[in-house]
Amino acid sequence: MDSRMKRSLLVLLLAILPVCVLPACAEKPKAENQKPDKQKTGVSKPKKSVYDYSLVDLDGKETPLSSFKGKLLLIVNLASQSIYHDQIDALTELQKTYGDQGLVIIGIPSADFGGEELKDPAALRKYYRETAHVTFPIFTCASVRGVNEIPLYRFLTDPKQSVPGGDIHWNFTKFLVDRQGLPLARFEVDEDPADVDFHVTIENALAGKLKKKGESAKEDKAPGEDDSDDDEE
């Protein structure tokens, strides 16, 4: 093969080579552009509420708490044999007074503290229905702390999802839950539902005036007022 023919073949190869390489190169930007699309598909999980949980009533029927949507809930761990058992009557009066305004008290008997609750289902039914004559829903005896803690109380005692306070300390701990199913406040055993102050708190919550601890300061902050130095950058 003479030198002239070799040069012609070389020129031809040089002309064809970019055409073969370009498609492979052109595909790379396309693949890179697809990465942000994957990130956009990530959807944040909705915030949990008490509506994600269920309880079993005294007749053995499972009751989803979502059936109380739109109500103001007061969830209480009861103990019929406790020295504080008078609070059961106070809770009944609270239900009678504010039930037509949207309050529903949720009673959960528990023997976790001093064994001060009846464990036999028949005895529980007889006490709460025939002796105490409660006018609010009562559910089966459950554990509200420890290894057998029911899921609802794991949620209620988690400060990241609920309100401060941590594990239940004793009987008659009361959780106030707003009409969206989100924990609003917590009251310990020494805060008696018969007290005038407790009634005022319930009235404020029913009117939508009670703020979760820490929320008032956020809302009162002036527009544009911030702890960061973003405006100075």
Salt bridges, closest charged atoms under 4 A:
ASP59 OD2 - ARG129 NH2 2.99
ASP86 OD1 - HIS85 NE2 3.48
GLU93 OE2 - LYS96 NZ 3.82
ASP167 OD2 - ARG145 NH2 3.97
GLU188 OE2 - ARG186 NE 2.74
GLU219 OE1 - LYS211 NZ 3.72
ASP227 OD2 - LYS221 NZ 3.71
